[in-house]
Structures are given as structure tokens and as C-alpha cells.
Amino acid sequence: MKKITILGSTGSIGISTLSIIQKNRNLFKVIALVANTNISIMLRQCELFSPHWVAMRDEKSANILKKELKRKKIKTQVLFGEKDICALASLKEIDQVISAIVGIAGLLPTLSAIKAGKTILLANKESLITCGNLFMKALALSGAKIFPIDSEHNAIFQVLSLEIQKNLGRASLKKNGIKHLILTGSGGPFYKFSASDLSNVTPAQACSHPNWSMGKKISVDSATMMNKGLEYAEARWLFNASKSEIKILIHPESIIHSMVQFCDGALLAQLSVPDIRISISYAMSWPNRIHTDVSCLNFSQTNNLSFFEPDFIQFPCLKLAIDSFSQGQSSMTVLNATNEVAVSAFLHSRISFTQIYEINMEVLMCSSFSEPNCIEDILEIDRKTRILAKNKVLSLNF
């Protein structure tokens, strides 16, 4: 039985992971859960899974949860704060850590799990976007493993050889006969919109993804296609891929989740209905597979599979992310921090949809940080960038 810590248990990835565990209690045991401030969902999760430990982001949330657990006579111990969260990510008895905390807050807990030699199921893109070089070096030193649970990276992972799966971030694609990794993306809700249409879209429209049920931030990133640019960066680190070895295609139906093209002309793809539980369950049970409640793909009801090249003029955030990766780790850290600030401002109706790109570009242009040597450097770049980005938001008239 694999023992699990879930970082971000009350978010969409965490809830999906727990649904898999609930169906496979003979295979998995929840040891620790970590959440932000959602007390009601965490309380319910404690009732269902009886974890030994939980940690909340702040003391106030932890104290409220502690009182509720005591009232219900649940013996789960409650902690709070970054230090305790990192401790739960590196518990000696843990086999797997689901890294699903959104944003920069997931960096230190994920690094703690890596240093402890755990198997990390990675949904926190920021871990590789901002700390790819540092994290891959830490992986090599500790013997930890990272398995991706984003649908696109997991799709590639599923069709790779066992030898590459065991050596993610180190194996040579070329030596294993791989010519290209092809990341697919739905294009979000606006891939048919004109530039003038995009300037008028609302937060509600941006959060209405046609295929996937996701949180607000990632839904907006999908709509700008920044998400695909961040996935590009993640893929470069995960699969030790060069710029020429990765392609991006828009695939509105979200049936083919990514593809691997080999040197002999063969093309392998992972196809399924768009449900993140497939990716999560494969990573949890690797190298085996387990039953899920996900519906099987029915080709007789699939009328069309379409593909086209992304339009960088329509989706400039995608090009910005690709170019930023080539400029170095500090550039990606700046972009990630700025984008989080800009997306938050858009969701609160402080800027327009197209101003997300404007803010990202302008903050990148005025930033000149040295390349980071440690995670503390990353966090300082992130902190200073957020100040710059927030000031840029305040300077705009919307």
C-alpha cells in the first residue's frame, strides 16, 4: 500500500486524487493533507480519509479546523505554516507526494519532497518553470522521481519507454529514437476570436473552458495560451528536450493529449476523454494501471479530430513564454510572477483580457535580474517582480 501526502488537497487536482484513492483503498493510504484556507472541504476530507496530519496555510484556519475536528471526535493532528507543510512533504513514511499547490507557494514543499527522495506527482508547474535547473539537480542528488500529472506531459510520459520514464530529465530523446514531442492544446474558449473580440472578453467567459473543468487562474491561462507556454517550459525540463524537439499544435477537441514522433516516422499518441483522473491514476499506479470511473472514448461518437498551428499574433503570451525560456531561469521567474498578478487583476476586473499580455511584456522588458543560484534567489526575484507588476496594474486605466 502506497502512503500519500497531498499538497493542495482542496483544489481540483487534490479532490480528483482523493476520488481515486476512495475507489482504491486497498492500494493507497492518505497520511497527510495540506490546504490553503478551505476549512469546510478539508474537514470533509478528514472525515472520509482520517489522515494522520493536516496543515493549513495560516494559524487562524488551522485553529478553526482543529476545533471542528475535536467536535467531531476526529483525531487528525493539525499544523500550519510553510515549515510544517514542508515537513509533511518529507515525512519518512511517505511514498508519494502529490504536488498540487497552485503558484510559487508550492516551491519549497516540493523541494522538501525531492530532498527526502520521494516520488513526486507534479501538477505544480511553477516548480519547473521557475526552478527547473535547481530541481533537476536536486533530483539527481536525492534519487527522487518526478512523474507529471498534467494531461499533456502525462500523455507523453505514457508512451515513452520504461527506460526514459525511469530517467526523466536525464535521458536523451535523440538516442532513444525520438524526433519530436508534440504538445497539444485546446486553444481555450477564444481560439476563433478576432483581436478586437479578445479585448472585450469578460472573466466569466475566460473561465468557461469548452472541455476541461479547472480553477479560475489556469482557465484564464488556457484562454491566453500562457498555460501552453508554461507547459512548453515544463516539458523542456521534464524530458530533457531542446527547442527543436518540441512542437505545439492546437487541437480543439482535447481527445489527443499529446504525441511522440519517432525518427522512423512512427507517431504514438495518448487518446482519452478529457478527464485529469486518467493522468493522476497512471502516475499513482505506475508502472501498472488501475480502474477508474472515467468513461471510455467512443470513436463512433467522435466526428472530427482537428489540428492547426498556434497563432502567435492572436496568442502573444504563448510566444512570450517560449522566448522567455530561452532567456534563462530569471526571465521565466519574472514571467510567472507577473502573469499571476496580471491574471488576478483581470479576474477582479481591474484590467482587460489583452492587457494581461501588455503587463507581462512590459515587466519583462524592465527587469534585469541575475541568474539565480538557489531557491532563495528565485523567491527574491518573485517578490520584487510582484511589486513591479502590481505597480504596472495600478498605472493602467481600464
For each residue, the residues with C-beta under 8 A, 3 or more apart:
1: 26 27 28 29
2: 27 28 29 95 96 284
3: 28 29 31 93 94 95 96
4: 17 21 28 29 30 31 32 94 95 96 97 98 284
5: 31 32 33 34 88 89 91 94 96 97 98 113
6: 9 14 17 18 30 32 33 34 97 98 100
7: 14 34 85 88 89 97 98 99 100 101 106 109 110 124
8: 11 13 14 34 35 36 98 99 100 101 102 106 123 124
9: 6 14 15 17 18 33 34 35 41 42 45 98 100
10: 14 15 35 36 38 41 42 45
11: 8 14 15 35 100 101 102 215
12: 15 16 213 214 215 276
13: 8 16 17 98 100 123 149 276 280
14: 6 7 8 9 10 11 17 18 33 35 98 100
15: 9 10 11 12 18 19 41
16: 12 13 19 20 276 277 280
17: 4 6 9 13 14 20 21 98 100 121 280 284
18: 6 9 14 15 21 22 30 45 48 49
19: 15 16 22 23 277 293
20: 16 17 23 24 28 277 280 281 284 290 292
21: 4 17 18 24 25 28 30 49
22: 18 19 25 48 49
23: 19 20 291 292 293
24: 20 21 27 28 290 291
25: 21 22 28 29
26: 1
27: 1 2 24 285 290
28: 1 2 3 4 20 21 24 25 284
29: 1 2 3 4 25
30: 4 6 18 21 33 49 50 51
31: 3 4 5 51 52 53 91 93 94
32: 4 5 6 51 52 53 54 55 88 91 94
33: 5 6 9 14 30 42 45 46 49 51 53 54 55
34: 5 6 7 8 9 54 55 56 85 88 89 101 109
35: 8 9 10 11 14 38 41 42 54 55 56 57
36: 8 10 56 57 61 101
37: 56 57 58 61
38: 10 35 41 42
39: 42 43 56 61 64 65 68
40: 43 44
41: 9 10 15 35 38 44 45
42: 9 10 33 35 38 39 45 46 54 56 65
43: 39 40 46 47 65 68 69 72
44: 40 41 47 48
45: 9 10 18 33 41 42 48 49 51
46: 33 42 43 49 50 51 54 65 69 74 76
47: 43 44 50 72 74
48: 18 22 44 45
49: 18 21 22 30 33 45 46
50: 30 46 47 74 75 76
51: 30 31 32 33 45 46 54 76
52: 31 32 76 77
53: 31 32 33 76 77 78 79 88 91
54: 32 33 34 35 42 46 51 65 76 77 78 79
55: 32 33 34 35 62 78 79 80 81 84 85 88
56: 34 35 36 37 39 42 61 62 65 78 79 80
57: 35 36 37 61 80 81 85 105
58: 37 61 62 80 81
59: 62 63 80 81
60: 63 64
61: 36 37 39 56 57 58 64 65 80
62: 55 56 58 59 65 66 78 79 80
63: 59 60 66 67
64: 39 60 61 67 68
65: 39 42 43 46 54 56 61 62 68 69 78
66: 62 63 69 70 78
67: 63 64 70 71
68: 39 43 64 65 71 72
69: 43 46 65 66 72 74 75 76 78
70: 66 67 73 74
71: 67 68
72: 43 47 68 69
73: 70
74: 46 47 50 69 70
75: 50 69
76: 46 50 51 52 53 54 69
77: 52 53 54
78: 53 54 55 56 62 65 66 69
79: 53 54 55 56 62 84 85 87 88
80: 55 56 57 58 59 61 62 84
81: 55 57 58 59 84 85
82: 85 86 105 108 109
83: 86 87
84: 55 79 80 81 87 88
85: 7 34 55 57 79 81 82 88 89 108 109
86: 82 83 89 90 108 109 112
87: 79 83 84 90 91 112
88: 5 7 32 34 53 55 79 84 85 91 109
89: 5 7 34 85 86 94 97 99 109 110 112 113 116 118
90: 86 87 94 112 113 115 116 118
91: 5 31 32 53 87 88 94 116
92: 116
93: 3 31
94: 3 4 5 31 32 89 90 91 97 116 118
95: 2 3 4 118 119
96: 2 3 4 5 118 119 120 121 284
97: 4 5 6 7 89 94 109 110 113 118 119 120 121
98: 4 5 6 7 8 9 13 14 17 121 123 149 280
99: 7 8 89 106 109 110 113 120 121 122 123 124 127
100: 6 7 8 9 11 13 14 17 106 123 124
101: 7 8 11 34 36 105 106 109 110 124
102: 8 11 105 106 124 215 217 218
103: 106 124 126 217 340
104: 107 126 130 336 337 340 379 382
105: 57 82 101 102 109
106: 7 8 99 100 101 102 103 109 110 124 126 127
107: 104 110 111 124 126 127 130 131 375 378 379
108: 82 85 86 111 112 375
109: 7 34 82 85 86 88 89 97 99 101 105 106 112 113
110: 7 89 97 99 101 106 107 113 114 120 122 124 127 135
111: 107 108 114 115 127 131 134 135 138 375
112: 86 87 89 90 108 109 115 116
113: 5 89 90 97 99 109 110 116 118 120 144
114: 110 111 117 118 120 135 138 139 142 144 146
115: 90 111 112 138 142 144
116: 89 90 91 92 94 112 113 142 144
117: 114 142 143 144
118: 89 90 94 95 96 97 113 114 144
119: 95 96 97 144 145 146 147
120: 96 97 99 110 113 114 144 145 146 147
121: 17 96 97 98 99 147 148 149 280 283 284
122: 99 110 127 128 146 147 148 149 150
123: 8 13 98 99 100 149 150
124: 7 8 99 100 101 102 103 106 107 110 127
125: 128 129 150 230 231 233 234
126: 103 104 106 107 129 130 131 336
127: 99 106 107 110 111 122 124 130 131 135
128: 122 125 131 132 135 233 234 237 238
129: 125 126 132 230 233 234 332 333 336
130: 104 107 126 127 329 332 333 336 378 382
131: 107 111 126 127 128 134 135 329 375 378
132: 128 129 135 136 233 234 236 237 329 332
133: 136 137 237 329
134: 111 131 137 138 372 374 375 378
135: 110 111 114 127 128 131 132 138 139 146 237
136: 132 133 139 140 169 237
137: 133 134 140 141
138: 111 114 115 134 135 141 142 144
139: 114 135 136 142 143 144 145 146 169
140: 136 137 170
141: 137 138
142: 114 115 116 117 138 139
143: 117 139
144: 113 114 115 116 117 118 119 120 138 139
145: 119 120 139 166 168
146: 114 119 120 122 135 139 168 169 238
147: 119 120 121 122 154 157 168 283 286
148: 121 122 153 154 156 157 234 238 279 283
149: 13 98 121 122 123 153 154 276 279 280 283
150: 122 123 125 153 154 231 234 279
151: 154 155 257 258 274 276 278 279
152: 155 156 183 184 185 231 235 257 258
153: 148 149 150 156 157 231 234 235 238 239 258
154: 147 148 149 150 151 157 158 257 270 278 279 282 283
155: 151 152 158 159 256 257 258 259 269 270 279
156: 148 152 153 159 160 181 183 235 239 258 259 260 270
157: 147 148 153 154 160 165 168 282 283
158: 154 155 270 282
159: 155 156 259 260 268 269 270
160: 156 157 164 165 176 239 260
161: 164 165 176
162: 165 166 287
163: 166 167 171 176
164: 160 161 167 168 171 173 176 239
165: 157 160 161 162 168 286 287
166: 145 162 163
167: 163 164 170 171
168: 145 146 147 157 164 165 171 238 239 240
169: 136 139 146 237 238 239 240
170: 140 167 240
171: 163 164 167 168 175 176 240
172: 175 176 240
173: 164 176 178 181 239 240 241 245
174: 177 178 245
175: 171 172
176: 160 161 163 164 171 172 173
177: 174 262 263 264
178: 173 174 181 245 260 261 262 263
179: 245 261 262 263
180: 245 246 247 260 261
181: 156 173 178 235 239 241 245 246 247 258 259 260 261
182: 246 247 248 249 258 259 260 261
183: 152 156 228 231 232 235 246 247 248 249 258
184: 152 248 249 250 251 254 256 257 258 259 307
185: 152 188 222 225 227 228 231 248 249 250 251 310
186: 191 209 210 211 212 222 250 251 252 253 254
187: 190 191 225 250 251 252 310
188: 185 191 206 209 210 219 222 223 224 225
189: 205 206 208 209 210 223
190: 187 193 197 198 201 205 206 223
191: 186 187 188 250 252 314
192:
193: 190 197 198 201 314
194: 197 198
195: 198 199 313 314 354
196: 199 200
197: 190 193 194 200 201
198: 190 193 194 195 201 314 353 354
199: 195 196 352 353 354
200: 196 197 352 353
201: 190 193 197 198 205 206 223 353
202: 205 206
203: 206 207 216 220 346 347 349
204: 207 208
205: 189 190 201 202 208 223
206: 188 189 190 201 202 203 219 220 223 346 353
207: 203 204 216 219 220 223 347
208: 189 204 205 219
209: 186 188 189 212 213 214 219 222 223
210: 186 188 189 252
211: 186 253 254 274
212: 186 209 222 254 274 276
213: 12 209
214: 12 209 218 219 222
215: 11 12 102 218 219
216: 203 207 219 220 347
217: 102 103 220 221 340 343 344 347
218: 102 214 215 221 222 227
219: 188 206 207 208 209 214 215 216 222 223
220: 203 206 207 216 217 223 224 343 346 347 356
221: 217 218 224 225 226 227 230 339 343
222: 185 186 188 209 212 214 218 219 225 227 228
223: 188 189 190 201 205 206 207 209 219 220 353
224: 188 220 221 227 315 317 318 353 356 357
225: 185 187 188 221 222 228 229 310 315 317 318
226: 221 229 230 317 318 320 321 339 356 360
227: 185 218 221 222 224 230 231
228: 183 185 222 225 231 232 248 310 318 321
229: 225 226 232 233 317 318 319 320 321 322 324
230: 125 129 221 226 227 233 234 321 336
231: 125 150 152 153 183 185 227 228 234 235
232: 183 228 229 235 236 246 248 321 322 325
233: 125 128 129 132 229 230 236 237 321 324 325 332
234: 125 128 129 132 148 150 153 230 231 237 238
235: 152 153 156 181 183 231 232 238 239 241 246
236: 132 232 233 239 241 242 243 246 325
237: 128 132 133 135 136 169 233 234 240
238: 128 146 148 153 168 169 234 235
239: 153 156 160 164 168 169 173 181 235 236 245
240: 168 169 170 171 172 173 237
241: 173 181 235 236 245 246
242: 236 245 246
243: 236 246 326
244:
245: 173 174 178 179 180 181 239 241 242
246: 180 181 182 183 232 235 236 241 242 243
247: 180 181 182 183
248: 182 183 184 185 228 232 310 318
249: 182 183 184 185 307 308 309 310
250: 184 185 186 187 191 307 308 309 310
251: 184 185 186 187 254 255 256 305 306 307
252: 186 187 191 210 306
253: 186 211 256 302 304 305 306
254: 184 186 211 212 251 257 274
255: 251 271 272 273 274 297 302 305
256: 155 184 251 253 259 269 270 271 305
257: 151 152 154 155 184 254 269 270 271 272 274 279
258: 151 152 153 155 156 181 182 183 184 269 270
259: 155 156 159 181 182 184 256 267 268 269 270
260: 156 159 160 178 180 181 182 267 268 269
261: 178 179 180 181 182 266 267
262: 177 178 179 265 266 267 268
263: 177 178 179
264: 177
265: 262
266: 261 262
267: 259 260 261 262
268: 159 259 260 262
269: 155 159 256 257 258 259 260
270: 154 155 156 158 159 256 257 258 259
271: 255 256 257 297
272: 255 257 275 278 294 297
273: 255 294 295 296 297
274: 151 211 212 254 255 257
275: 272 278 294 295
276: 12 13 16 149 151 212 279 280
277: 16 19 20 280 281 292 293 294
278: 151 154 272 275 281 282 292 294
279: 148 149 150 151 154 155 257 276 282 283
280: 13 16 17 20 98 121 149 276 277 283 284
281: 20 277 278 284 285 289 290 292
282: 154 157 158 278 279 285 286 289
283: 121 147 148 149 154 157 279 280 286
284: 2 4 17 20 28 96 121 280 281 290
285: 27 281 282 288 289 290
286: 147 165 282 283
287: 162 165
288: 285
289: 281 282 285
290: 20 24 27 281 284 285
291: 23 24
292: 20 23 277 278 281
293: 19 23 277
294: 272 273 275 277 278
295: 273 275 298
296: 273
297: 255 271 272 273 302
298: 295 301 302
299: 302
300:
301: 298
302: 253 255 297 298 299 305
303:
304: 253
305: 251 253 255 256 302
306: 251 252 253
307: 184 249 250 251
308: 249 250
309: 249 250
310: 185 187 225 228 248 249 250 315 318
311: 314 315
312: 315 316 318 319
313: 195 316
314: 191 193 195 198 311
315: 224 225 310 311 312 318 319
316: 312 313 319 320 357 361
317: 224 225 226 229 320 321 339 356 357 360
318: 224 225 226 228 229 248 310 312 315 321 322
319: 229 312 315 316 322 323
320: 226 229 316 317 323 324 335 357 360 361 364
321: 226 228 229 230 232 233 317 318 324 325 332 335
322: 229 232 318 319 325 326
323: 319 320 326 327
324: 229 233 320 321 327 331 332 334 335 364
325: 232 233 236 321 322 331 332
326: 243 322 323
327: 323 324 331 332
328: 331 332 371
329: 130 131 132 133 332 333 371 372 378
330: 333 334 367 369 370 371 372 381
331: 324 325 327 328 334 335 364 367
332: 129 130 132 233 321 324 325 327 328 329 335 336
333: 129 130 329 330 336 337 369 372 378 381 382 385
334: 324 330 331 337 338 363 364 367 369 381 385
335: 320 321 324 331 332 338 339 360 364
336: 104 126 129 130 230 332 333 339 340 382
337: 104 333 334 340 341 381 382 385 386 389
338: 334 335 341 342 359 360 363 364 385 386 388 389 392
339: 221 226 317 335 336 342 343 356 360
340: 103 104 217 336 337 343 344 386
341: 337 338 344 345 359 386 389 390 393
342: 338 339 345 346 351 355 356 359 360 389 393
343: 217 220 221 339 340 346 347 356
344: 217 340 341 347 348
345: 341 342 348 350 351 359 393
346: 203 206 220 342 343 349 350 351 352 353 355 356
347: 203 207 216 217 220 343 344
348: 344 345
349: 203 346 398
350: 345 346 393 398
351: 342 345 346 355 356 359 393 396 398
352: 199 200 346 355 398
353: 198 199 200 201 206 223 224 346 356
354: 195 198 199 357 358
355: 342 346 351 352 358 359 396 398
356: 220 224 226 317 339 342 343 346 351 353 359 360
357: 224 316 317 320 354 360 361
358: 354 355 361 362 396
359: 338 341 342 345 351 355 356 362 363 389 392 393 396
360: 226 317 320 335 338 339 342 356 357 363 364
361: 316 320 357 358 364 365
362: 358 359 365 366 392
363: 334 338 359 360 366 367 385 388 389 392
364: 320 324 331 334 335 338 360 361 367
365: 361 362
366: 362 363 388
367: 330 331 334 363 364 385 388
368:
369: 330 333 334 372 381 384
370: 330 377
371: 328 329 330
372: 134 329 330 333 369 375 377 378 381
373: 377
374: 134 377 378
375: 107 108 111 131 134 372 378 379
376: 379 380
377: 370 372 373 374 380 381
378: 107 130 131 134 329 333 372 374 375 381 382
379: 104 107 375 376 382 383
380: 376 377 383 384
381: 330 333 334 337 369 372 377 378 384 385
382: 104 130 333 336 337 378 379 385 386
383: 379 380 386 387
384: 369 380 381 387 388
385: 333 334 337 338 363 367 381 382 388 389
386: 337 338 340 341 382 383 389 390
387: 383 384 390 391
388: 338 363 366 367 384 385 391 392
389: 337 338 341 342 359 363 385 386 392 393
390: 341 386 387 393 394
391: 387 388 394 395
392: 338 359 362 363 388 389 395 396
393: 341 342 345 350 351 359 389 390 396
394: 390 391
395: 391 392
396: 351 355 358 359 392 393
397:
398: 349 350 351 352 355
